[in-house]
Amino acid sequence: MKKCIKTSNFLQNVFVSLSKQILLMRKFLLSCLTMASLINQSFAQEGLDFYLSEAQGNSPLLKDYKNQVLLNQLDSLRLLASFKPQVTAGTNNSYYPSLGSFGYDNAISNGGNYSAQIFINKPLIPKRNLANQLETITLLSSGIQANTKISQQDLTRTITAQYLITYGDYLQIKFNQEVLELFKNEEVILKKLTQTNVYKQTEYLTFLVTLQQQELQLKRLKIQFLNDFGTLNYLCGIAPENNQSTQITEIPTPNIPFPQLPEVRKSIFYRPYVFDSLKIRNSDRQIDFAYKIRGNVFADGGFVSSFSMQPYYNFGVSLGFNATILLYDGRQRTIQHNKNKVAELTRQNYRNFFLKQYTQQTSQLVQQLELYENLSVEMLDQLKYSQRLIEANSRLITTGDVRIVDYLLATTNFLNAKNQITLNEINRLQIKNQLNYWNK
């Protein structure tokens, strides 16, 4: 009689414990369904904006572009300076000795020449020619600035893609940690029910193997997270700490706005083709300027003397002007213009191909984004059915009316559904990231 009372008390304690665990599991399921809202909270300061800022600040390519623009500005100043009067000073002194009847003809050499002069020279260039040369440098700077913006978009796309991969790893870890905690609590209950012969030993061992597999899966996910997180820091140029922790860093939900695509001809990706066209026209004008008349004025002043007589009177100045024009060079002018025509045809081919690519790629991405969003709705419906099945099995497990295999199958289906929702969300964000690449 006492033995029956003890058994009854033991079973009562088991079922009380089971009731608590069922309540815990229901809370877990509710948290899974609302995870999408919970993960929108930022858990750490180092969100996507932080990594984008670090990547752009550390990028040597962007710094190189910035320095190239500065160099072009200096080239503009140097070009302007080259057409200002150039002032130089120099001296030339020579002595021609004679020995008897031997020596240079004195009528030519004057026995020696001595000079100390200041020279001034100024090229004469039409304003249109100077403006065209300055425009050449301006177009180079504009092209570099366009390439800078494109490189920034490339960098943003790359960093955001890696951030989303790491963020997906973090969501998987967070969810699987909650699943592992649920399994550990269930293991305590099943162990007690197995001891009272409600479940067979083999069923308990089956559950225990599943629990161990879940632990291994969580470890694999953590390793994958650390690898992807390290890659993210590597791409951003963030140096690792000396004693880098293996703790899982919380990754905030990225805020990726819905893309607003501009008209293609206003896109920064179209600008290089515009600048290339302007460069070709600029080159044509510069070719024509090279065949215009060239001139410069010069002056000098100082002392020039042979010391033959009254050298103190040999101070003076001189002024001059010269001009040249190319008359014939074997039709090189026409050849250079023809080269520019070929360059323009090449530019047009690349531009037309880009326009087709742009339309095709953006349309495809918009279509994929719509498909992923529709798929999310279907997956959420599937998750609800998986949740109901687990709730039903949870009520039956306390009475031993459900097999452990069936319970594990229902749980596995729920986990797969939740994982698919996570993967679909990451893929959806990746598509938005691809579209945002073209939004400037």
SULUR-V861752 format. One record per residue. N is the residue number from 0. SS is DSSP state (alpha for helix, beta for strand, coil for the rest). PSI is psi in whole degrees, -180 to 180 (999 if undefined). D_LAST is the distance of its C-alpha to the last C-alpha in Angstrom with 2 decimals. Layout:
n=N ss=SS psi=PSI d_last=D_LAST
n=N ss=SS psi=PSI d_last=D_LAST
This chain:
n=0 ss=coil psi=-44 d_last=83.23
n=1 ss=alpha psi=-38 d_last=81.58
n=2 ss=alpha psi=-39 d_last=79.49
n=3 ss=alpha psi=-39 d_last=78.19
n=4 ss=alpha psi=-42 d_last=77.36
n=5 ss=alpha psi=-42 d_last=75.39
n=6 ss=alpha psi=-41 d_last=73.51
n=7 ss=alpha psi=-43 d_last=72.77
n=8 ss=alpha psi=-39 d_last=71.50
n=9 ss=alpha psi=-45 d_last=69.31
n=10 ss=alpha psi=-36 d_last=67.77
n=11 ss=alpha psi=-42 d_last=67.24
n=12 ss=alpha psi=-38 d_last=65.34
n=13 ss=alpha psi=-46 d_last=63.27
n=14 ss=alpha psi=-31 d_last=62.31
n=15 ss=alpha psi=-43 d_last=61.48
n=16 ss=alpha psi=-39 d_last=59.18
n=17 ss=alpha psi=-41 d_last=57.70
n=18 ss=alpha psi=-41 d_last=56.99
n=19 ss=alpha psi=-41 d_last=55.10
n=20 ss=alpha psi=-36 d_last=53.08
n=21 ss=alpha psi=-41 d_last=52.26
n=22 ss=alpha psi=-40 d_last=51.00
n=23 ss=alpha psi=-41 d_last=48.87
n=24 ss=alpha psi=-38 d_last=47.46
n=25 ss=alpha psi=-39 d_last=46.62
n=26 ss=alpha psi=-37 d_last=44.71
n=27 ss=alpha psi=-44 d_last=42.89
n=28 ss=alpha psi=-39 d_last=41.96
n=29 ss=alpha psi=-39 d_last=40.77
n=30 ss=alpha psi=-34 d_last=38.58
n=31 ss=alpha psi=-41 d_last=37.10
n=32 ss=alpha psi=-27 d_last=36.19
n=33 ss=coil psi=12 d_last=34.57
n=34 ss=alpha psi=-33 d_last=32.82
n=35 ss=alpha psi=-33 d_last=29.43
n=36 ss=alpha psi=-32 d_last=29.90
n=37 ss=alpha psi=-37 d_last=31.51
n=38 ss=coil psi=-6 d_last=28.86
n=39 ss=coil psi=-8 d_last=26.32
n=40 ss=coil psi=142 d_last=28.25
n=41 ss=coil psi=124 d_last=27.19
n=42 ss=coil psi=-18 d_last=30.06
n=43 ss=coil psi=158 d_last=28.96
n=44 ss=coil psi=-29 d_last=27.02
n=45 ss=coil psi=73 d_last=25.24
n=46 ss=coil psi=-165 d_last=22.47
n=47 ss=alpha psi=-42 d_last=19.02
n=48 ss=alpha psi=-37 d_last=17.78
n=49 ss=alpha psi=-47 d_last=20.82
n=50 ss=alpha psi=-35 d_last=20.18
n=51 ss=alpha psi=-41 d_last=16.55
n=52 ss=alpha psi=-43 d_last=17.96
n=53 ss=alpha psi=-42 d_last=20.87
n=54 ss=alpha psi=-44 d_last=18.99
n=55 ss=alpha psi=-35 d_last=16.86
n=56 ss=alpha psi=-29 d_last=20.08
n=57 ss=alpha psi=-8 d_last=22.18
n=58 ss=coil psi=118 d_last=20.08
n=59 ss=alpha psi=-28 d_last=22.24
n=60 ss=alpha psi=-45 d_last=19.61
n=61 ss=alpha psi=-38 d_last=17.37
n=62 ss=alpha psi=-37 d_last=20.68
n=63 ss=alpha psi=-45 d_last=21.69
n=64 ss=alpha psi=-42 d_last=18.72
n=65 ss=alpha psi=-43 d_last=19.53
n=66 ss=alpha psi=-34 d_last=23.15
n=67 ss=alpha psi=-38 d_last=22.53
n=68 ss=alpha psi=-42 d_last=21.03
n=69 ss=alpha psi=-41 d_last=24.15
n=70 ss=alpha psi=-38 d_last=26.36
n=71 ss=alpha psi=-37 d_last=25.05
n=72 ss=alpha psi=-40 d_last=25.85
n=73 ss=alpha psi=-36 d_last=29.29
n=74 ss=alpha psi=-36 d_last=29.68
n=75 ss=alpha psi=-44 d_last=29.17
n=76 ss=alpha psi=-39 d_last=31.89
n=77 ss=alpha psi=-38 d_last=34.09
n=78 ss=alpha psi=-45 d_last=33.77
n=79 ss=alpha psi=-40 d_last=34.85
n=80 ss=alpha psi=-30 d_last=37.65
n=81 ss=alpha psi=-19 d_last=38.89
n=82 ss=coil psi=7 d_last=39.81
n=83 ss=coil psi=165 d_last=41.78
n=84 ss=coil psi=132 d_last=45.52
n=85 ss=beta psi=121 d_last=46.31
n=86 ss=beta psi=127 d_last=49.47
n=87 ss=beta psi=160 d_last=51.52
n=88 ss=beta psi=146 d_last=55.04
n=89 ss=beta psi=161 d_last=57.48
n=90 ss=beta psi=144 d_last=61.09
n=91 ss=beta psi=118 d_last=63.12
n=92 ss=beta psi=130 d_last=66.73
n=93 ss=beta psi=147 d_last=69.18
n=94 ss=beta psi=134 d_last=72.96
n=95 ss=coil psi=92 d_last=75.08
n=96 ss=coil psi=159 d_last=78.50
n=97 ss=beta psi=145 d_last=81.56
n=98 ss=beta psi=104 d_last=84.68
n=99 ss=coil psi=-123 d_last=87.66
n=100 ss=coil psi=-1 d_last=86.84
n=101 ss=beta psi=139 d_last=83.75
n=102 ss=beta psi=169 d_last=80.27
n=103 ss=coil psi=151 d_last=77.49
n=104 ss=coil psi=120 d_last=78.63
n=105 ss=alpha psi=-26 d_last=78.77
n=106 ss=alpha psi=-26 d_last=77.92
n=107 ss=alpha psi=-47 d_last=74.54
n=108 ss=alpha psi=-19 d_last=73.85
n=109 ss=coil psi=19 d_last=75.73
n=110 ss=coil psi=-15 d_last=76.56
n=111 ss=beta psi=158 d_last=73.13
n=112 ss=beta psi=136 d_last=69.91
n=113 ss=beta psi=129 d_last=68.25
n=114 ss=beta psi=148 d_last=65.05
n=115 ss=beta psi=112 d_last=62.63
n=116 ss=beta psi=160 d_last=59.88
n=117 ss=beta psi=129 d_last=56.53
n=118 ss=beta psi=139 d_last=54.24
n=119 ss=beta psi=128 d_last=51.47
n=120 ss=beta psi=133 d_last=49.17
n=121 ss=beta psi=118 d_last=46.31
n=122 ss=beta psi=145 d_last=44.32
n=123 ss=beta psi=120 d_last=43.93
n=124 ss=coil psi=135 d_last=40.50
n=125 ss=coil psi=149 d_last=39.19
n=126 ss=alpha psi=-35 d_last=36.42
n=127 ss=alpha psi=-36 d_last=34.28
n=128 ss=alpha psi=-46 d_last=34.73
n=129 ss=alpha psi=-43 d_last=33.76
n=130 ss=alpha psi=-37 d_last=30.70
n=131 ss=alpha psi=-40 d_last=29.65
n=132 ss=alpha psi=-38 d_last=30.13
n=133 ss=alpha psi=-36 d_last=28.09
n=134 ss=alpha psi=-33 d_last=25.32
n=135 ss=alpha psi=-45 d_last=25.46
n=136 ss=alpha psi=-39 d_last=24.72
n=137 ss=alpha psi=-41 d_last=21.98
n=138 ss=alpha psi=-37 d_last=20.20
n=139 ss=alpha psi=-44 d_last=20.67
n=140 ss=alpha psi=-41 d_last=19.09
n=141 ss=alpha psi=-40 d_last=16.07
n=142 ss=alpha psi=-40 d_last=15.73
n=143 ss=alpha psi=-41 d_last=16.19
n=144 ss=alpha psi=-38 d_last=13.55
n=145 ss=alpha psi=-43 d_last=10.98
n=146 ss=alpha psi=-32 d_last=12.58
n=147 ss=alpha psi=-46 d_last=12.46
n=148 ss=alpha psi=-38 d_last=8.72
n=149 ss=alpha psi=-42 d_last=8.94
n=150 ss=alpha psi=-36 d_last=12.03
n=151 ss=alpha psi=-40 d_last=10.70
n=152 ss=alpha psi=-41 d_last=8.47
n=153 ss=alpha psi=-45 d_last=11.77
n=154 ss=alpha psi=-42 d_last=13.81
n=155 ss=alpha psi=-43 d_last=12.15
n=156 ss=alpha psi=-44 d_last=12.58
n=157 ss=alpha psi=-47 d_last=16.09
n=158 ss=alpha psi=-43 d_last=17.23
n=159 ss=alpha psi=-41 d_last=16.16
n=160 ss=alpha psi=-44 d_last=17.94
n=161 ss=alpha psi=-36 d_last=20.98
n=162 ss=alpha psi=-42 d_last=21.01
n=163 ss=alpha psi=-37 d_last=21.16
n=164 ss=alpha psi=-46 d_last=23.97
n=165 ss=alpha psi=-39 d_last=25.81
n=166 ss=alpha psi=-40 d_last=25.30
n=167 ss=alpha psi=-40 d_last=26.78
n=168 ss=alpha psi=-42 d_last=29.69
n=169 ss=alpha psi=-42 d_last=30.28
n=170 ss=alpha psi=-41 d_last=30.49
n=171 ss=alpha psi=-43 d_last=32.90
n=172 ss=alpha psi=-47 d_last=35.02
n=173 ss=alpha psi=-44 d_last=35.19
n=174 ss=alpha psi=-44 d_last=36.23
n=175 ss=alpha psi=-28 d_last=38.71
n=176 ss=alpha psi=-42 d_last=40.24
n=177 ss=alpha psi=-39 d_last=41.04
n=178 ss=alpha psi=-42 d_last=42.47
n=179 ss=alpha psi=-41 d_last=44.58
n=180 ss=alpha psi=-40 d_last=45.96
n=181 ss=alpha psi=-45 d_last=46.88
n=182 ss=alpha psi=-38 d_last=48.62
n=183 ss=alpha psi=-40 d_last=50.54
n=184 ss=alpha psi=-39 d_last=51.82
n=185 ss=alpha psi=-34 d_last=52.74
n=186 ss=alpha psi=-38 d_last=54.54
n=187 ss=alpha psi=-43 d_last=56.90
n=188 ss=alpha psi=-47 d_last=57.80
n=189 ss=alpha psi=-33 d_last=58.30
n=190 ss=alpha psi=-42 d_last=60.46
n=191 ss=alpha psi=-41 d_last=62.76
n=192 ss=alpha psi=-32 d_last=62.90
n=193 ss=alpha psi=-38 d_last=63.72
n=194 ss=alpha psi=-26 d_last=66.51
n=195 ss=coil psi=13 d_last=67.98
n=196 ss=coil psi=20 d_last=67.73
n=197 ss=coil psi=-37 d_last=65.25
n=198 ss=coil psi=155 d_last=63.04
n=199 ss=coil psi=159 d_last=64.13
n=200 ss=alpha psi=-37 d_last=63.60
n=201 ss=alpha psi=-35 d_last=61.61
n=202 ss=alpha psi=-41 d_last=59.16
n=203 ss=alpha psi=-43 d_last=58.70
n=204 ss=alpha psi=-36 d_last=58.14
n=205 ss=alpha psi=-44 d_last=55.55
n=206 ss=alpha psi=-40 d_last=53.63
n=207 ss=alpha psi=-40 d_last=54.12
n=208 ss=alpha psi=-41 d_last=52.64
n=209 ss=alpha psi=-39 d_last=49.56
n=210 ss=alpha psi=-44 d_last=49.30
n=211 ss=alpha psi=-37 d_last=49.48
n=212 ss=alpha psi=-37 d_last=46.85
n=213 ss=alpha psi=-38 d_last=44.55
n=214 ss=alpha psi=-43 d_last=45.23
n=215 ss=alpha psi=-39 d_last=44.43
n=216 ss=alpha psi=-41 d_last=41.22
n=217 ss=alpha psi=-40 d_last=40.15
n=218 ss=alpha psi=-41 d_last=40.99
n=219 ss=alpha psi=-41 d_last=38.98
n=220 ss=alpha psi=-38 d_last=35.95
n=221 ss=alpha psi=-40 d_last=36.39
n=222 ss=alpha psi=-44 d_last=36.62
n=223 ss=alpha psi=-40 d_last=33.44
n=224 ss=alpha psi=-48 d_last=31.67
n=225 ss=alpha psi=-37 d_last=32.95
n=226 ss=alpha psi=-47 d_last=31.82
n=227 ss=alpha psi=-36 d_last=28.24
n=228 ss=alpha psi=-39 d_last=28.14
n=229 ss=alpha psi=-39 d_last=29.45
n=230 ss=alpha psi=-39 d_last=26.79
n=231 ss=alpha psi=-47 d_last=24.09
n=232 ss=alpha psi=-37 d_last=25.82
n=233 ss=alpha psi=-45 d_last=26.29
n=234 ss=alpha psi=-30 d_last=22.63
n=235 ss=alpha psi=-7 d_last=21.91
n=236 ss=coil psi=25 d_last=24.85
n=237 ss=coil psi=119 d_last=26.92
n=238 ss=coil psi=137 d_last=30.57
n=239 ss=coil psi=153 d_last=32.87
n=240 ss=coil psi=160 d_last=35.76
n=241 ss=coil psi=-46 d_last=39.23
n=242 ss=coil psi=77 d_last=40.51
n=243 ss=coil psi=127 d_last=37.51
n=244 ss=coil psi=149 d_last=38.30
n=245 ss=coil psi=11 d_last=38.36
n=246 ss=coil psi=150 d_last=37.73
n=247 ss=coil psi=119 d_last=34.90
n=248 ss=coil psi=133 d_last=32.13
n=249 ss=coil psi=132 d_last=30.75
n=250 ss=coil psi=115 d_last=27.06
n=251 ss=coil psi=156 d_last=25.38
n=252 ss=coil psi=127 d_last=23.41
n=253 ss=coil psi=142 d_last=19.65
n=254 ss=coil psi=97 d_last=17.58
n=255 ss=coil psi=107 d_last=14.67
n=256 ss=coil psi=158 d_last=13.20
n=257 ss=coil psi=131 d_last=13.03
n=258 ss=coil psi=138 d_last=9.67
n=259 ss=coil psi=100 d_last=8.53
n=260 ss=coil psi=129 d_last=7.18
n=261 ss=coil psi=170 d_last=6.59
n=262 ss=coil psi=138 d_last=9.42
n=263 ss=alpha psi=-38 d_last=9.38
n=264 ss=alpha psi=-8 d_last=10.77
n=265 ss=alpha psi=1 d_last=8.16
n=266 ss=coil psi=150 d_last=5.48
n=267 ss=alpha psi=-22 d_last=5.84
n=268 ss=alpha psi=-17 d_last=8.01
n=269 ss=alpha psi=-21 d_last=10.15
n=270 ss=alpha psi=-40 d_last=10.93
n=271 ss=alpha psi=-34 d_last=13.51
n=272 ss=alpha psi=-34 d_last=15.47
n=273 ss=alpha psi=-46 d_last=15.69
n=274 ss=alpha psi=-36 d_last=16.90
n=275 ss=alpha psi=-39 d_last=19.27
n=276 ss=alpha psi=-42 d_last=20.76
n=277 ss=alpha psi=-36 d_last=21.33
n=278 ss=alpha psi=-39 d_last=22.90
n=279 ss=alpha psi=-43 d_last=25.27
n=280 ss=alpha psi=-41 d_last=26.36
n=281 ss=alpha psi=-40 d_last=26.87
n=282 ss=alpha psi=-39 d_last=28.94
n=283 ss=alpha psi=-43 d_last=31.04
n=284 ss=alpha psi=-39 d_last=31.90
n=285 ss=alpha psi=-33 d_last=32.82
n=286 ss=alpha psi=-44 d_last=35.12
n=287 ss=alpha psi=-39 d_last=36.91
n=288 ss=alpha psi=-30 d_last=37.30
n=289 ss=coil psi=-18 d_last=39.00
n=290 ss=coil psi=8 d_last=41.75
n=291 ss=coil psi=166 d_last=42.46
n=292 ss=coil psi=141 d_last=45.44
n=293 ss=beta psi=141 d_last=45.09
n=294 ss=beta psi=165 d_last=47.27
n=295 ss=beta psi=153 d_last=47.94
n=296 ss=beta psi=151 d_last=50.59
n=297 ss=beta psi=160 d_last=52.49
n=298 ss=beta psi=155 d_last=55.29
n=299 ss=beta psi=160 d_last=57.37
n=300 ss=beta psi=148 d_last=60.17
n=301 ss=beta psi=-147 d_last=62.60
n=302 ss=beta psi=126 d_last=65.82
n=303 ss=beta psi=122 d_last=66.98
n=304 ss=beta psi=156 d_last=70.60
n=305 ss=coil psi=0 d_last=73.11
n=306 ss=coil psi=21 d_last=75.52
n=307 ss=coil psi=-37 d_last=78.21
n=308 ss=coil psi=141 d_last=79.23
n=309 ss=coil psi=61 d_last=78.10
n=310 ss=alpha psi=-22 d_last=74.70
n=311 ss=alpha psi=-7 d_last=74.04
n=312 ss=alpha psi=-2 d_last=73.45
n=313 ss=coil psi=33 d_last=70.70
n=314 ss=beta psi=138 d_last=67.75
n=315 ss=beta psi=-175 d_last=65.51
n=316 ss=beta psi=163 d_last=62.15
n=317 ss=beta psi=151 d_last=60.65
n=318 ss=beta psi=152 d_last=57.90
n=319 ss=beta psi=167 d_last=56.32
n=320 ss=beta psi=138 d_last=53.71
n=321 ss=beta psi=156 d_last=52.57
n=322 ss=beta psi=146 d_last=50.40
n=323 ss=beta psi=153 d_last=49.45
n=324 ss=coil psi=137 d_last=47.94
n=325 ss=coil psi=125 d_last=47.24
n=326 ss=coil psi=-38 d_last=49.42
n=327 ss=coil psi=135 d_last=48.86
n=328 ss=coil psi=25 d_last=46.90
n=329 ss=coil psi=29 d_last=47.29
n=330 ss=coil psi=31 d_last=44.43
n=331 ss=alpha psi=-30 d_last=41.77
n=332 ss=alpha psi=-46 d_last=39.77
n=333 ss=alpha psi=-39 d_last=39.49
n=334 ss=alpha psi=-42 d_last=38.64
n=335 ss=alpha psi=-40 d_last=35.72
n=336 ss=alpha psi=-39 d_last=34.36
n=337 ss=alpha psi=-37 d_last=34.80
n=338 ss=alpha psi=-40 d_last=32.82
n=339 ss=alpha psi=-33 d_last=29.88
n=340 ss=alpha psi=-42 d_last=30.28
n=341 ss=alpha psi=-41 d_last=30.06
n=342 ss=alpha psi=-37 d_last=26.93
n=343 ss=alpha psi=-40 d_last=25.36
n=344 ss=alpha psi=-41 d_last=26.42
n=345 ss=alpha psi=-43 d_last=24.89
n=346 ss=alpha psi=-43 d_last=21.54
n=347 ss=alpha psi=-39 d_last=21.72
n=348 ss=alpha psi=-46 d_last=22.65
n=349 ss=alpha psi=-40 d_last=19.69
n=350 ss=alpha psi=-47 d_last=17.33
n=351 ss=alpha psi=-39 d_last=19.14
n=352 ss=alpha psi=-39 d_last=19.11
n=353 ss=alpha psi=-43 d_last=15.34
n=354 ss=alpha psi=-41 d_last=15.06
n=355 ss=alpha psi=-44 d_last=17.63
n=356 ss=alpha psi=-44 d_last=16.17
n=357 ss=alpha psi=-49 d_last=12.72
n=358 ss=alpha psi=-44 d_last=14.69
n=359 ss=alpha psi=-45 d_last=17.20
n=360 ss=alpha psi=-45 d_last=15.18
n=361 ss=alpha psi=-39 d_last=12.95
n=362 ss=alpha psi=-41 d_last=16.24
n=363 ss=alpha psi=-40 d_last=18.13
n=364 ss=alpha psi=-41 d_last=15.98
n=365 ss=alpha psi=-41 d_last=16.21
n=366 ss=alpha psi=-43 d_last=19.91
n=367 ss=alpha psi=-40 d_last=20.42
n=368 ss=alpha psi=-42 d_last=18.96
n=369 ss=alpha psi=-40 d_last=21.39
n=370 ss=alpha psi=-42 d_last=24.22
n=371 ss=alpha psi=-37 d_last=23.81
n=372 ss=alpha psi=-40 d_last=23.86
n=373 ss=alpha psi=-37 d_last=26.98
n=374 ss=alpha psi=-33 d_last=28.53
n=375 ss=alpha psi=-40 d_last=28.21
n=376 ss=alpha psi=-44 d_last=30.46
n=377 ss=alpha psi=-39 d_last=33.03
n=378 ss=alpha psi=-37 d_last=33.10
n=379 ss=alpha psi=-37 d_last=33.80
n=380 ss=alpha psi=-42 d_last=36.67
n=381 ss=alpha psi=-37 d_last=38.04
n=382 ss=alpha psi=-36 d_last=37.88
n=383 ss=alpha psi=-42 d_last=40.01
n=384 ss=alpha psi=-40 d_last=42.69
n=385 ss=alpha psi=-36 d_last=42.73
n=386 ss=alpha psi=-44 d_last=43.21
n=387 ss=alpha psi=-39 d_last=46.12
n=388 ss=alpha psi=-41 d_last=47.75
n=389 ss=alpha psi=-41 d_last=47.65
n=390 ss=alpha psi=-41 d_last=49.08
n=391 ss=alpha psi=-43 d_last=51.88
n=392 ss=alpha psi=-32 d_last=52.66
n=393 ss=alpha psi=-35 d_last=52.67
n=394 ss=alpha psi=-34 d_last=55.45
n=395 ss=alpha psi=-24 d_last=57.42
n=396 ss=alpha psi=-26 d_last=57.16
n=397 ss=coil psi=-23 d_last=59.43
n=398 ss=coil psi=-2 d_last=62.20
n=399 ss=coil psi=19 d_last=61.68
n=400 ss=coil psi=6 d_last=60.96
n=401 ss=coil psi=141 d_last=57.78
n=402 ss=coil psi=148 d_last=57.58
n=403 ss=alpha psi=-37 d_last=55.51
n=404 ss=alpha psi=-43 d_last=53.98
n=405 ss=alpha psi=-39 d_last=52.83
n=406 ss=alpha psi=-44 d_last=51.50
n=407 ss=alpha psi=-36 d_last=49.56
n=408 ss=alpha psi=-43 d_last=48.24
n=409 ss=alpha psi=-41 d_last=46.97
n=410 ss=alpha psi=-42 d_last=45.39
n=411 ss=alpha psi=-41 d_last=43.77
n=412 ss=alpha psi=-39 d_last=42.34
n=413 ss=alpha psi=-44 d_last=40.93
n=414 ss=alpha psi=-43 d_last=39.40
n=415 ss=alpha psi=-41 d_last=37.89
n=416 ss=alpha psi=-42 d_last=36.45
n=417 ss=alpha psi=-41 d_last=34.94
n=418 ss=alpha psi=-40 d_last=33.55
n=419 ss=alpha psi=-37 d_last=32.03
n=420 ss=alpha psi=-42 d_last=30.34
n=421 ss=alpha psi=-47 d_last=28.91
n=422 ss=alpha psi=-39 d_last=27.73
n=423 ss=alpha psi=-38 d_last=26.23
n=424 ss=alpha psi=-42 d_last=24.33
n=425 ss=alpha psi=-43 d_last=22.98
n=426 ss=alpha psi=-39 d_last=22.03
n=427 ss=alpha psi=-43 d_last=20.29
n=428 ss=alpha psi=-35 d_last=18.24
n=429 ss=alpha psi=-39 d_last=17.53
n=430 ss=alpha psi=-42 d_last=16.24
n=431 ss=alpha psi=-38 d_last=13.90
n=432 ss=alpha psi=-42 d_last=12.77
n=433 ss=alpha psi=-39 d_last=12.31
n=434 ss=alpha psi=-39 d_last=10.29
n=435 ss=alpha psi=-21 d_last=8.01
n=436 ss=coil psi=-31 d_last=7.50
n=437 ss=coil psi=12 d_last=5.72
n=438 ss=coil psi=11 d_last=3.81
n=439 ss=coil psi=999 d_last=0.00
